[in-house]
């Protein structure tokens, strides 16, 4: 997916015992990463889902308890509520995957795109950003779960014209 010069191979893993279909989750993640408003819009990043070999990163859908354990090994306190990107793992909290947040409760699929784009953004080396101004689209690297601060909801790193949607770096 994408024509970027830097191909990254990824695997999608769903924690054992969950009702979510591993194939269904993988298809949704693949669609998000392939979207022209996603990280491939920069012409550098490209993604390929794999089921064997050694991936560059792994997208893991896991229970809040498992997310807390994985992220906690890196000193992050996810409190059973949020996702993280640590090492080669993009860890998605099942609670958020199913329920989204109040801002996105009407569109869980949009929130799933935000989760994947935000955490893969961290894997790619992007840090948190803040709202660039009232009424402007929220950067995907903004911690939108903590409030919109005047920004409009947005789940994509780039707009339809290929421009990065960003804001001031978090101090």
Chimera marker file (.cmm) of the C-alpha trace (Angstrom):
<marker_set name="trace">
<marker id="1" x="0.000" y="0.000" z="0.000" r="1" g="1" b="0" radius="0.5"/>
<marker id="2" x="1.477" y="3.272" z="-0.995" r="1" g="1" b="0" radius="0.5"/>
<marker id="3" x="4.317" y="3.983" z="-3.356" r="1" g="1" b="0" radius="0.5"/>
<marker id="4" x="6.719" y="5.189" z="-0.719" r="1" g="1" b="0" radius="0.5"/>
<marker id="5" x="10.389" y="4.386" z="-0.780" r="1" g="1" b="0" radius="0.5"/>
<marker id="6" x="10.344" y="2.896" z="2.718" r="1" g="1" b="0" radius="0.5"/>
<marker id="7" x="8.298" y="-0.325" z="2.784" r="1" g="1" b="0" radius="0.5"/>
<marker id="8" x="7.275" y="-1.511" z="6.248" r="1" g="1" b="0" radius="0.5"/>
<marker id="9" x="5.873" y="-4.954" z="6.776" r="1" g="1" b="0" radius="0.5"/>
<marker id="10" x="3.266" y="-5.327" z="9.501" r="1" g="1" b="0" radius="0.5"/>
<marker id="11" x="1.246" y="-8.105" z="11.052" r="1" g="1" b="0" radius="0.5"/>
<marker id="12" x="-2.164" y="-7.856" z="12.715" r="1" g="1" b="0" radius="0.5"/>
<marker id="13" x="-2.738" y="-9.975" z="15.825" r="1" g="1" b="0" radius="0.5"/>
<marker id="14" x="-5.984" y="-10.295" z="17.786" r="1" g="1" b="0" radius="0.5"/>
<marker id="15" x="-5.657" y="-11.522" z="21.367" r="1" g="1" b="0" radius="0.5"/>
<marker id="16" x="-6.923" y="-15.080" z="21.843" r="1" g="1" b="0" radius="0.5"/>
<marker id="17" x="-10.479" y="-15.339" z="23.121" r="1" g="1" b="0" radius="0.5"/>
<marker id="18" x="-11.834" y="-12.111" z="21.655" r="1" g="1" b="0" radius="0.5"/>
<marker id="19" x="-14.990" y="-12.143" z="19.539" r="1" g="1" b="0" radius="0.5"/>
<marker id="20" x="-13.402" y="-9.944" z="16.858" r="1" g="1" b="0" radius="0.5"/>
<marker id="21" x="-12.390" y="-11.797" z="13.726" r="1" g="1" b="0" radius="0.5"/>
<marker id="22" x="-8.647" y="-11.574" z="13.120" r="1" g="1" b="0" radius="0.5"/>
<marker id="23" x="-9.315" y="-11.426" z="9.365" r="1" g="1" b="0" radius="0.5"/>
<marker id="24" x="-11.875" y="-8.657" z="9.823" r="1" g="1" b="0" radius="0.5"/>
<marker id="25" x="-9.585" y="-6.567" z="12.026" r="1" g="1" b="0" radius="0.5"/>
<marker id="26" x="-6.690" y="-7.101" z="9.597" r="1" g="1" b="0" radius="0.5"/>
<marker id="27" x="-8.869" y="-5.996" z="6.677" r="1" g="1" b="0" radius="0.5"/>
<marker id="28" x="-9.903" y="-2.835" z="8.514" r="1" g="1" b="0" radius="0.5"/>
<marker id="29" x="-6.295" y="-1.992" z="9.491" r="1" g="1" b="0" radius="0.5"/>
<marker id="30" x="-5.165" y="-2.610" z="5.922" r="1" g="1" b="0" radius="0.5"/>
<marker id="31" x="-7.839" y="-0.259" z="4.592" r="1" g="1" b="0" radius="0.5"/>
<marker id="32" x="-6.815" y="2.471" z="7.030" r="1" g="1" b="0" radius="0.5"/>
<marker id="33" x="-3.126" y="2.198" z="6.177" r="1" g="1" b="0" radius="0.5"/>
<marker id="34" x="-3.924" y="2.176" z="2.444" r="1" g="1" b="0" radius="0.5"/>
<marker id="35" x="-6.121" y="5.283" z="2.533" r="1" g="1" b="0" radius="0.5"/>
<marker id="36" x="-4.667" y="8.129" z="0.415" r="1" g="1" b="0" radius="0.5"/>
<marker id="37" x="-5.053" y="10.489" z="3.408" r="1" g="1" b="0" radius="0.5"/>
<marker id="38" x="-2.916" y="8.152" z="5.537" r="1" g="1" b="0" radius="0.5"/>
<marker id="39" x="0.810" y="7.986" z="6.236" r="1" g="1" b="0" radius="0.5"/>
<marker id="40" x="1.582" y="6.904" z="2.662" r="1" g="1" b="0" radius="0.5"/>
<marker id="41" x="0.586" y="10.366" z="1.391" r="1" g="1" b="0" radius="0.5"/>
<marker id="42" x="4.093" y="11.628" z="2.207" r="1" g="1" b="0" radius="0.5"/>
<marker id="43" x="5.579" y="9.493" z="-0.592" r="1" g="1" b="0" radius="0.5"/>
<marker id="44" x="8.016" y="7.922" z="1.873" r="1" g="1" b="0" radius="0.5"/>
<marker id="45" x="5.999" y="5.338" z="3.814" r="1" g="1" b="0" radius="0.5"/>
<marker id="46" x="4.527" y="2.202" z="2.312" r="1" g="1" b="0" radius="0.5"/>
<marker id="47" x="2.925" y="-0.704" z="4.159" r="1" g="1" b="0" radius="0.5"/>
<marker id="48" x="2.436" y="-4.377" z="3.424" r="1" g="1" b="0" radius="0.5"/>
<marker id="49" x="0.501" y="-6.731" z="5.677" r="1" g="1" b="0" radius="0.5"/>
<marker id="50" x="2.250" y="-10.069" z="6.165" r="1" g="1" b="0" radius="0.5"/>
<marker id="51" x="1.343" y="-13.312" z="7.903" r="1" g="1" b="0" radius="0.5"/>
<marker id="52" x="4.809" y="-14.839" z="8.015" r="1" g="1" b="0" radius="0.5"/>
<marker id="53" x="8.382" y="-13.707" z="8.352" r="1" g="1" b="0" radius="0.5"/>
<marker id="54" x="9.536" y="-10.916" z="10.618" r="1" g="1" b="0" radius="0.5"/>
<marker id="55" x="7.349" y="-7.809" z="10.452" r="1" g="1" b="0" radius="0.5"/>
<marker id="56" x="8.646" y="-4.311" z="11.122" r="1" g="1" b="0" radius="0.5"/>
<marker id="57" x="5.730" y="-3.749" z="13.492" r="1" g="1" b="0" radius="0.5"/>
<marker id="58" x="2.709" y="-5.586" z="14.868" r="1" g="1" b="0" radius="0.5"/>
<marker id="59" x="-0.772" y="-4.130" z="15.337" r="1" g="1" b="0" radius="0.5"/>
<marker id="60" x="-2.234" y="-5.880" z="18.400" r="1" g="1" b="0" radius="0.5"/>
<marker id="61" x="-5.895" y="-5.741" z="19.392" r="1" g="1" b="0" radius="0.5"/>
<marker id="62" x="-5.959" y="-6.641" z="23.078" r="1" g="1" b="0" radius="0.5"/>
<marker id="63" x="-8.010" y="-6.398" z="26.257" r="1" g="1" b="0" radius="0.5"/>
<marker id="64" x="-7.408" y="-3.381" z="28.491" r="1" g="1" b="0" radius="0.5"/>
<marker id="65" x="-5.519" y="-5.604" z="30.947" r="1" g="1" b="0" radius="0.5"/>
<marker id="66" x="-3.156" y="-6.863" z="28.249" r="1" g="1" b="0" radius="0.5"/>
<marker id="67" x="-2.663" y="-3.336" z="26.898" r="1" g="1" b="0" radius="0.5"/>
<marker id="68" x="-1.754" y="-2.179" z="30.415" r="1" g="1" b="0" radius="0.5"/>
<marker id="69" x="0.763" y="-5.031" z="30.722" r="1" g="1" b="0" radius="0.5"/>
<marker id="70" x="2.447" y="-4.482" z="27.346" r="1" g="1" b="0" radius="0.5"/>
<marker id="71" x="2.556" y="-0.689" z="27.599" r="1" g="1" b="0" radius="0.5"/>
<marker id="72" x="3.498" y="-0.831" z="31.291" r="1" g="1" b="0" radius="0.5"/>
<marker id="73" x="6.693" y="-2.716" z="30.418" r="1" g="1" b="0" radius="0.5"/>
<marker id="74" x="7.806" y="0.555" z="28.782" r="1" g="1" b="0" radius="0.5"/>
<marker id="75" x="6.731" y="2.742" z="31.695" r="1" g="1" b="0" radius="0.5"/>
<marker id="76" x="3.428" y="3.866" z="30.176" r="1" g="1" b="0" radius="0.5"/>
<marker id="77" x="0.283" y="3.984" z="32.304" r="1" g="1" b="0" radius="0.5"/>
<marker id="78" x="-2.626" y="3.282" z="29.973" r="1" g="1" b="0" radius="0.5"/>
<marker id="79" x="-5.078" y="2.902" z="32.859" r="1" g="1" b="0" radius="0.5"/>
<marker id="80" x="-7.198" y="0.365" z="31.015" r="1" g="1" b="0" radius="0.5"/>
<marker id="81" x="-8.382" y="3.186" z="28.753" r="1" g="1" b="0" radius="0.5"/>
<marker id="82" x="-5.937" y="4.082" z="26.000" r="1" g="1" b="0" radius="0.5"/>
<marker id="83" x="-3.685" y="2.615" z="23.324" r="1" g="1" b="0" radius="0.5"/>
<marker id="84" x="0.075" y="2.829" z="22.904" r="1" g="1" b="0" radius="0.5"/>
<marker id="85" x="2.950" y="2.285" z="20.533" r="1" g="1" b="0" radius="0.5"/>
<marker id="86" x="5.965" y="0.665" z="22.164" r="1" g="1" b="0" radius="0.5"/>
<marker id="87" x="8.907" y="-1.035" z="20.506" r="1" g="1" b="0" radius="0.5"/>
<marker id="88" x="7.522" y="-2.909" z="17.515" r="1" g="1" b="0" radius="0.5"/>
<marker id="89" x="3.988" y="-3.047" z="18.949" r="1" g="1" b="0" radius="0.5"/>
<marker id="90" x="1.074" y="-0.807" z="18.034" r="1" g="1" b="0" radius="0.5"/>
<marker id="91" x="-1.264" y="-1.828" z="20.860" r="1" g="1" b="0" radius="0.5"/>
<marker id="92" x="-4.980" y="-1.167" z="20.415" r="1" g="1" b="0" radius="0.5"/>
<marker id="93" x="-7.264" y="-1.268" z="23.440" r="1" g="1" b="0" radius="0.5"/>
<marker id="94" x="-10.317" y="-3.471" z="22.797" r="1" g="1" b="0" radius="0.5"/>
<marker id="95" x="-12.495" y="-1.082" z="24.826" r="1" g="1" b="0" radius="0.5"/>
<marker id="96" x="-11.622" y="1.820" z="22.525" r="1" g="1" b="0" radius="0.5"/>
<marker id="97" x="-11.900" y="-0.379" z="19.407" r="1" g="1" b="0" radius="0.5"/>
<marker id="98" x="-15.461" y="-1.283" z="20.364" r="1" g="1" b="0" radius="0.5"/>
<marker id="99" x="-16.744" y="1.905" z="22.006" r="1" g="1" b="0" radius="0.5"/>
<marker id="100" x="-14.586" y="4.760" z="20.644" r="1" g="1" b="0" radius="0.5"/>
<marker id="101" x="-14.795" y="7.980" z="22.699" r="1" g="1" b="0" radius="0.5"/>
<marker id="102" x="-17.632" y="10.476" z="23.193" r="1" g="1" b="0" radius="0.5"/>
<marker id="103" x="-16.428" y="12.609" z="20.247" r="1" g="1" b="0" radius="0.5"/>
<marker id="104" x="-16.484" y="9.584" z="17.908" r="1" g="1" b="0" radius="0.5"/>
<marker id="105" x="-19.275" y="7.513" z="19.521" r="1" g="1" b="0" radius="0.5"/>
<marker id="106" x="-21.436" y="8.086" z="16.422" r="1" g="1" b="0" radius="0.5"/>
<marker id="107" x="-18.696" y="6.720" z="14.129" r="1" g="1" b="0" radius="0.5"/>
<marker id="108" x="-16.658" y="3.911" z="15.685" r="1" g="1" b="0" radius="0.5"/>
<marker id="109" x="-14.962" y="3.137" z="12.350" r="1" g="1" b="0" radius="0.5"/>
<marker id="110" x="-13.631" y="6.702" z="12.160" r="1" g="1" b="0" radius="0.5"/>
<marker id="111" x="-12.235" y="6.367" z="15.662" r="1" g="1" b="0" radius="0.5"/>
<marker id="112" x="-10.561" y="3.103" z="14.659" r="1" g="1" b="0" radius="0.5"/>
<marker id="113" x="-8.826" y="5.019" z="11.870" r="1" g="1" b="0" radius="0.5"/>
<marker id="114" x="-7.672" y="7.572" z="14.444" r="1" g="1" b="0" radius="0.5"/>
<marker id="115" x="-6.320" y="4.834" z="16.740" r="1" g="1" b="0" radius="0.5"/>
<marker id="116" x="-4.348" y="3.175" z="13.961" r="1" g="1" b="0" radius="0.5"/>
<marker id="117" x="-3.085" y="6.421" z="12.417" r="1" g="1" b="0" radius="0.5"/>
<marker id="118" x="-2.104" y="7.931" z="15.781" r="1" g="1" b="0" radius="0.5"/>
<marker id="119" x="-0.248" y="4.877" z="17.095" r="1" g="1" b="0" radius="0.5"/>
<marker id="120" x="1.394" y="4.030" z="13.747" r="1" g="1" b="0" radius="0.5"/>
<marker id="121" x="2.385" y="7.706" z="13.667" r="1" g="1" b="0" radius="0.5"/>
<marker id="122" x="4.255" y="7.160" z="16.925" r="1" g="1" b="0" radius="0.5"/>
<marker id="123" x="5.913" y="4.070" z="15.442" r="1" g="1" b="0" radius="0.5"/>
<marker id="124" x="7.019" y="6.245" z="12.513" r="1" g="1" b="0" radius="0.5"/>
<marker id="125" x="8.559" y="8.736" z="14.948" r="1" g="1" b="0" radius="0.5"/>
<marker id="126" x="5.871" y="11.414" z="15.141" r="1" g="1" b="0" radius="0.5"/>
<marker id="127" x="5.268" y="13.109" z="18.489" r="1" g="1" b="0" radius="0.5"/>
<marker id="128" x="2.109" y="14.618" z="19.911" r="1" g="1" b="0" radius="0.5"/>
<marker id="129" x="0.790" y="17.866" z="18.455" r="1" g="1" b="0" radius="0.5"/>
<marker id="130" x="-1.811" y="20.293" z="19.728" r="1" g="1" b="0" radius="0.5"/>
<marker id="131" x="-4.756" y="22.033" z="18.113" r="1" g="1" b="0" radius="0.5"/>
<marker id="132" x="-3.555" y="24.586" z="15.523" r="1" g="1" b="0" radius="0.5"/>
<marker id="133" x="-6.585" y="26.824" z="16.054" r="1" g="1" b="0" radius="0.5"/>
<marker id="134" x="-10.301" y="26.889" z="16.707" r="1" g="1" b="0" radius="0.5"/>
<marker id="135" x="-12.319" y="25.304" z="13.919" r="1" g="1" b="0" radius="0.5"/>
<marker id="136" x="-9.286" y="23.713" z="12.255" r="1" g="1" b="0" radius="0.5"/>
<marker id="137" x="-8.973" y="19.937" z="11.831" r="1" g="1" b="0" radius="0.5"/>
<marker id="138" x="-7.305" y="18.199" z="14.753" r="1" g="1" b="0" radius="0.5"/>
<marker id="139" x="-3.914" y="16.696" z="13.935" r="1" g="1" b="0" radius="0.5"/>
<marker id="140" x="-4.014" y="12.904" z="14.044" r="1" g="1" b="0" radius="0.5"/>
<marker id="141" x="-1.093" y="13.161" z="16.498" r="1" g="1" b="0" radius="0.5"/>
<marker id="142" x="-3.208" y="15.247" z="18.879" r="1" g="1" b="0" radius="0.5"/>
<marker id="143" x="-4.435" y="13.299" z="21.908" r="1" g="1" b="0" radius="0.5"/>
<marker id="144" x="-8.054" y="13.757" z="20.891" r="1" g="1" b="0" radius="0.5"/>
<marker id="145" x="-9.243" y="11.480" z="23.691" r="1" g="1" b="0" radius="0.5"/>
<marker id="146" x="-8.233" y="14.276" z="26.095" r="1" g="1" b="0" radius="0.5"/>
<marker id="147" x="-10.454" y="16.856" z="24.385" r="1" g="1" b="0" radius="0.5"/>
<marker id="148" x="-10.667" y="18.724" z="21.100" r="1" g="1" b="0" radius="0.5"/>
<marker id="149" x="-9.581" y="22.168" z="22.422" r="1" g="1" b="0" radius="0.5"/>
<marker id="150" x="-11.527" y="23.955" z="19.678" r="1" g="1" b="0" radius="0.5"/>
<marker id="151" x="-10.391" y="21.692" z="16.836" r="1" g="1" b="0" radius="0.5"/>
<marker id="152" x="-12.722" y="19.725" z="14.607" r="1" g="1" b="0" radius="0.5"/>
<marker id="153" x="-12.511" y="15.916" z="14.736" r="1" g="1" b="0" radius="0.5"/>
<marker id="154" x="-10.098" y="14.433" z="12.189" r="1" g="1" b="0" radius="0.5"/>
<marker id="155" x="-8.705" y="10.919" z="11.847" r="1" g="1" b="0" radius="0.5"/>
<marker id="156" x="-6.236" y="11.325" z="8.945" r="1" g="1" b="0" radius="0.5"/>
<marker id="157" x="-2.631" y="12.593" z="8.932" r="1" g="1" b="0" radius="0.5"/>
<marker id="158" x="-3.049" y="14.294" z="5.524" r="1" g="1" b="0" radius="0.5"/>
<marker id="159" x="-5.877" y="16.135" z="3.822" r="1" g="1" b="0" radius="0.5"/>
<marker id="160" x="-7.250" y="15.246" z="0.389" r="1" g="1" b="0" radius="0.5"/>
<marker id="161" x="-4.657" y="17.526" z="-1.257" r="1" g="1" b="0" radius="0.5"/>
<marker id="162" x="-1.749" y="15.681" z="0.389" r="1" g="1" b="0" radius="0.5"/>
<marker id="163" x="-1.002" y="18.344" z="3.004" r="1" g="1" b="0" radius="0.5"/>
<marker id="164" x="0.041" y="17.228" z="6.485" r="1" g="1" b="0" radius="0.5"/>
<marker id="165" x="-2.499" y="18.220" z="9.127" r="1" g="1" b="0" radius="0.5"/>
<marker id="166" x="-0.490" y="19.252" z="12.145" r="1" g="1" b="0" radius="0.5"/>
<marker id="167" x="-0.234" y="21.759" z="14.940" r="1" g="1" b="0" radius="0.5"/>
<marker id="168" x="2.242" y="23.014" z="17.486" r="1" g="1" b="0" radius="0.5"/>
<marker id="169" x="4.302" y="20.328" z="19.187" r="1" g="1" b="0" radius="0.5"/>
<marker id="170" x="3.322" y="19.378" z="22.719" r="1" g="1" b="0" radius="0.5"/>
<marker id="171" x="5.788" y="21.058" z="25.091" r="1" g="1" b="0" radius="0.5"/>
<link id1="1" id2="2" r="1" g="1" b="0" radius="0.2"/>
<link id1="2" id2="3" r="1" g="1" b="0" radius="0.2"/>
<link id1="3" id2="4" r="1" g="1" b="0" radius="0.2"/>
<link id1="4" id2="5" r="1" g="1" b="0" radius="0.2"/>
<link id1="5" id2="6" r="1" g="1" b="0" radius="0.2"/>
<link id1="6" id2="7" r="1" g="1" b="0" radius="0.2"/>
<link id1="7" id2="8" r="1" g="1" b="0" radius="0.2"/>
<link id1="8" id2="9" r="1" g="1" b="0" radius="0.2"/>
<link id1="9" id2="10" r="1" g="1" b="0" radius="0.2"/>
<link id1="10" id2="11" r="1" g="1" b="0" radius="0.2"/>
<link id1="11" id2="12" r="1" g="1" b="0" radius="0.2"/>
<link id1="12" id2="13" r="1" g="1" b="0" radius="0.2"/>
<link id1="13" id2="14" r="1" g="1" b="0" radius="0.2"/>
<link id1="14" id2="15" r="1" g="1" b="0" radius="0.2"/>
<link id1="15" id2="16" r="1" g="1" b="0" radius="0.2"/>
<link id1="16" id2="17" r="1" g="1" b="0" radius="0.2"/>
<link id1="17" id2="18" r="1" g="1" b="0" radius="0.2"/>
<link id1="18" id2="19" r="1" g="1" b="0" radius="0.2"/>
<link id1="19" id2="20" r="1" g="1" b="0" radius="0.2"/>
<link id1="20" id2="21" r="1" g="1" b="0" radius="0.2"/>
<link id1="21" id2="22" r="1" g="1" b="0" radius="0.2"/>
<link id1="22" id2="23" r="1" g="1" b="0" radius="0.2"/>
<link id1="23" id2="24" r="1" g="1" b="0" radius="0.2"/>
<link id1="24" id2="25" r="1" g="1" b="0" radius="0.2"/>
<link id1="25" id2="26" r="1" g="1" b="0" radius="0.2"/>
<link id1="26" id2="27" r="1" g="1" b="0" radius="0.2"/>
<link id1="27" id2="28" r="1" g="1" b="0" radius="0.2"/>
<link id1="28" id2="29" r="1" g="1" b="0" radius="0.2"/>
<link id1="29" id2="30" r="1" g="1" b="0" radius="0.2"/>
<link id1="30" id2="31" r="1" g="1" b="0" radius="0.2"/>
<link id1="31" id2="32" r="1" g="1" b="0" radius="0.2"/>
<link id1="32" id2="33" r="1" g="1" b="0" radius="0.2"/>
<link id1="33" id2="34" r="1" g="1" b="0" radius="0.2"/>
<link id1="34" id2="35" r="1" g="1" b="0" radius="0.2"/>
<link id1="35" id2="36" r="1" g="1" b="0" radius="0.2"/>
<link id1="36" id2="37" r="1" g="1" b="0" radius="0.2"/>
<link id1="37" id2="38" r="1" g="1" b="0" radius="0.2"/>
<link id1="38" id2="39" r="1" g="1" b="0" radius="0.2"/>
<link id1="39" id2="40" r="1" g="1" b="0" radius="0.2"/>
<link id1="40" id2="41" r="1" g="1" b="0" radius="0.2"/>
<link id1="41" id2="42" r="1" g="1" b="0" radius="0.2"/>
<link id1="42" id2="43" r="1" g="1" b="0" radius="0.2"/>
<link id1="43" id2="44" r="1" g="1" b="0" radius="0.2"/>
<link id1="44" id2="45" r="1" g="1" b="0" radius="0.2"/>
<link id1="45" id2="46" r="1" g="1" b="0" radius="0.2"/>
<link id1="46" id2="47" r="1" g="1" b="0" radius="0.2"/>
<link id1="47" id2="48" r="1" g="1" b="0" radius="0.2"/>
<link id1="48" id2="49" r="1" g="1" b="0" radius="0.2"/>
<link id1="49" id2="50" r="1" g="1" b="0" radius="0.2"/>
<link id1="50" id2="51" r="1" g="1" b="0" radius="0.2"/>
<link id1="51" id2="52" r="1" g="1" b="0" radius="0.2"/>
<link id1="52" id2="53" r="1" g="1" b="0" radius="0.2"/>
<link id1="53" id2="54" r="1" g="1" b="0" radius="0.2"/>
<link id1="54" id2="55" r="1" g="1" b="0" radius="0.2"/>
<link id1="55" id2="56" r="1" g="1" b="0" radius="0.2"/>
<link id1="56" id2="57" r="1" g="1" b="0" radius="0.2"/>
<link id1="57" id2="58" r="1" g="1" b="0" radius="0.2"/>
<link id1="58" id2="59" r="1" g="1" b="0" radius="0.2"/>
<link id1="59" id2="60" r="1" g="1" b="0" radius="0.2"/>
<link id1="60" id2="61" r="1" g="1" b="0" radius="0.2"/>
<link id1="61" id2="62" r="1" g="1" b="0" radius="0.2"/>
<link id1="62" id2="63" r="1" g="1" b="0" radius="0.2"/>
<link id1="63" id2="64" r="1" g="1" b="0" radius="0.2"/>
<link id1="64" id2="65" r="1" g="1" b="0" radius="0.2"/>
<link id1="65" id2="66" r="1" g="1" b="0" radius="0.2"/>
<link id1="66" id2="67" r="1" g="1" b="0" radius="0.2"/>
<link id1="67" id2="68" r="1" g="1" b="0" radius="0.2"/>
<link id1="68" id2="69" r="1" g="1" b="0" radius="0.2"/>
<link id1="69" id2="70" r="1" g="1" b="0" radius="0.2"/>
<link id1="70" id2="71" r="1" g="1" b="0" radius="0.2"/>
<link id1="71" id2="72" r="1" g="1" b="0" radius="0.2"/>
<link id1="72" id2="73" r="1" g="1" b="0" radius="0.2"/>
<link id1="73" id2="74" r="1" g="1" b="0" radius="0.2"/>
<link id1="74" id2="75" r="1" g="1" b="0" radius="0.2"/>
<link id1="75" id2="76" r="1" g="1" b="0" radius="0.2"/>
<link id1="76" id2="77" r="1" g="1" b="0" radius="0.2"/>
<link id1="77" id2="78" r="1" g="1" b="0" radius="0.2"/>
<link id1="78" id2="79" r="1" g="1" b="0" radius="0.2"/>
<link id1="79" id2="80" r="1" g="1" b="0" radius="0.2"/>
<link id1="80" id2="81" r="1" g="1" b="0" radius="0.2"/>
<link id1="81" id2="82" r="1" g="1" b="0" radius="0.2"/>
<link id1="82" id2="83" r="1" g="1" b="0" radius="0.2"/>
<link id1="83" id2="84" r="1" g="1" b="0" radius="0.2"/>
<link id1="84" id2="85" r="1" g="1" b="0" radius="0.2"/>
<link id1="85" id2="86" r="1" g="1" b="0" radius="0.2"/>
<link id1="86" id2="87" r="1" g="1" b="0" radius="0.2"/>
<link id1="87" id2="88" r="1" g="1" b="0" radius="0.2"/>
<link id1="88" id2="89" r="1" g="1" b="0" radius="0.2"/>
<link id1="89" id2="90" r="1" g="1" b="0" radius="0.2"/>
<link id1="90" id2="91" r="1" g="1" b="0" radius="0.2"/>
<link id1="91" id2="92" r="1" g="1" b="0" radius="0.2"/>
<link id1="92" id2="93" r="1" g="1" b="0" radius="0.2"/>
<link id1="93" id2="94" r="1" g="1" b="0" radius="0.2"/>
<link id1="94" id2="95" r="1" g="1" b="0" radius="0.2"/>
<link id1="95" id2="96" r="1" g="1" b="0" radius="0.2"/>
<link id1="96" id2="97" r="1" g="1" b="0" radius="0.2"/>
<link id1="97" id2="98" r="1" g="1" b="0" radius="0.2"/>
<link id1="98" id2="99" r="1" g="1" b="0" radius="0.2"/>
<link id1="99" id2="100" r="1" g="1" b="0" radius="0.2"/>
<link id1="100" id2="101" r="1" g="1" b="0" radius="0.2"/>
<link id1="101" id2="102" r="1" g="1" b="0" radius="0.2"/>
<link id1="102" id2="103" r="1" g="1" b="0" radius="0.2"/>
<link id1="103" id2="104" r="1" g="1" b="0" radius="0.2"/>
<link id1="104" id2="105" r="1" g="1" b="0" radius="0.2"/>
<link id1="105" id2="106" r="1" g="1" b="0" radius="0.2"/>
<link id1="106" id2="107" r="1" g="1" b="0" radius="0.2"/>
<link id1="107" id2="108" r="1" g="1" b="0" radius="0.2"/>
<link id1="108" id2="109" r="1" g="1" b="0" radius="0.2"/>
<link id1="109" id2="110" r="1" g="1" b="0" radius="0.2"/>
<link id1="110" id2="111" r="1" g="1" b="0" radius="0.2"/>
<link id1="111" id2="112" r="1" g="1" b="0" radius="0.2"/>
<link id1="112" id2="113" r="1" g="1" b="0" radius="0.2"/>
<link id1="113" id2="114" r="1" g="1" b="0" radius="0.2"/>
<link id1="114" id2="115" r="1" g="1" b="0" radius="0.2"/>
<link id1="115" id2="116" r="1" g="1" b="0" radius="0.2"/>
<link id1="116" id2="117" r="1" g="1" b="0" radius="0.2"/>
<link id1="117" id2="118" r="1" g="1" b="0" radius="0.2"/>
<link id1="118" id2="119" r="1" g="1" b="0" radius="0.2"/>
<link id1="119" id2="120" r="1" g="1" b="0" radius="0.2"/>
<link id1="120" id2="121" r="1" g="1" b="0" radius="0.2"/>
<link id1="121" id2="122" r="1" g="1" b="0" radius="0.2"/>
<link id1="122" id2="123" r="1" g="1" b="0" radius="0.2"/>
<link id1="123" id2="124" r="1" g="1" b="0" radius="0.2"/>
<link id1="124" id2="125" r="1" g="1" b="0" radius="0.2"/>
<link id1="125" id2="126" r="1" g="1" b="0" radius="0.2"/>
<link id1="126" id2="127" r="1" g="1" b="0" radius="0.2"/>
<link id1="127" id2="128" r="1" g="1" b="0" radius="0.2"/>
<link id1="128" id2="129" r="1" g="1" b="0" radius="0.2"/>
<link id1="129" id2="130" r="1" g="1" b="0" radius="0.2"/>
<link id1="130" id2="131" r="1" g="1" b="0" radius="0.2"/>
<link id1="131" id2="132" r="1" g="1" b="0" radius="0.2"/>
<link id1="132" id2="133" r="1" g="1" b="0" radius="0.2"/>
<link id1="133" id2="134" r="1" g="1" b="0" radius="0.2"/>
<link id1="134" id2="135" r="1" g="1" b="0" radius="0.2"/>
<link id1="135" id2="136" r="1" g="1" b="0" radius="0.2"/>
<link id1="136" id2="137" r="1" g="1" b="0" radius="0.2"/>
<link id1="137" id2="138" r="1" g="1" b="0" radius="0.2"/>
<link id1="138" id2="139" r="1" g="1" b="0" radius="0.2"/>
<link id1="139" id2="140" r="1" g="1" b="0" radius="0.2"/>
<link id1="140" id2="141" r="1" g="1" b="0" radius="0.2"/>
<link id1="141" id2="142" r="1" g="1" b="0" radius="0.2"/>
<link id1="142" id2="143" r="1" g="1" b="0" radius="0.2"/>
<link id1="143" id2="144" r="1" g="1" b="0" radius="0.2"/>
<link id1="144" id2="145" r="1" g="1" b="0" radius="0.2"/>
<link id1="145" id2="146" r="1" g="1" b="0" radius="0.2"/>
<link id1="146" id2="147" r="1" g="1" b="0" radius="0.2"/>
<link id1="147" id2="148" r="1" g="1" b="0" radius="0.2"/>
<link id1="148" id2="149" r="1" g="1" b="0" radius="0.2"/>
<link id1="149" id2="150" r="1" g="1" b="0" radius="0.2"/>
<link id1="150" id2="151" r="1" g="1" b="0" radius="0.2"/>
<link id1="151" id2="152" r="1" g="1" b="0" radius="0.2"/>
<link id1="152" id2="153" r="1" g="1" b="0" radius="0.2"/>
<link id1="153" id2="154" r="1" g="1" b="0" radius="0.2"/>
<link id1="154" id2="155" r="1" g="1" b="0" radius="0.2"/>
<link id1="155" id2="156" r="1" g="1" b="0" radius="0.2"/>
<link id1="156" id2="157" r="1" g="1" b="0" radius="0.2"/>
<link id1="157" id2="158" r="1" g="1" b="0" radius="0.2"/>
<link id1="158" id2="159" r="1" g="1" b="0" radius="0.2"/>
<link id1="159" id2="160" r="1" g="1" b="0" radius="0.2"/>
<link id1="160" id2="161" r="1" g="1" b="0" radius="0.2"/>
<link id1="161" id2="162" r="1" g="1" b="0" radius="0.2"/>
<link id1="162" id2="163" r="1" g="1" b="0" radius="0.2"/>
<link id1="163" id2="164" r="1" g="1" b="0" radius="0.2"/>
<link id1="164" id2="165" r="1" g="1" b="0" radius="0.2"/>
<link id1="165" id2="166" r="1" g="1" b="0" radius="0.2"/>
<link id1="166" id2="167" r="1" g="1" b="0" radius="0.2"/>
<link id1="167" id2="168" r="1" g="1" b="0" radius="0.2"/>
<link id1="168" id2="169" r="1" g="1" b="0" radius="0.2"/>
<link id1="169" id2="170" r="1" g="1" b="0" radius="0.2"/>
<link id1="170" id2="171" r="1" g="1" b="0" radius="0.2"/>
</marker_set>
